[in-house]
Amino acid sequence: MITSKITGKTYSPTDVVYISNVLQVKKMLDYLGPEDLYDILWTSEKRPDALVFVWARNDRTKECKLLWDQHKL
């Protein structure tokens, strides 16, 4: 388990999704609010020198991703 130094929330890396597209993150925050945002990382693990937002993997974020993919978010 990981505890975020930013949000204080605890999560398992297998129970989250990582998103580095800042526009997508902004739209997700507008749609979902901050409840499902678990952490913010600065890392090169997913992309070189990227700001990566860690979201809960659940039905709400799944729906949000589908709306994003359909250009409806």
Secondary structure, DSSP 8 states (H G I E B T S, - for coil): -EE-TTT--EE-GGGEEEE--HHHHHHHHHHH-GGGEEEEEEESSSSTTEEEEEEE-SHHHHHHHHHHHTT--
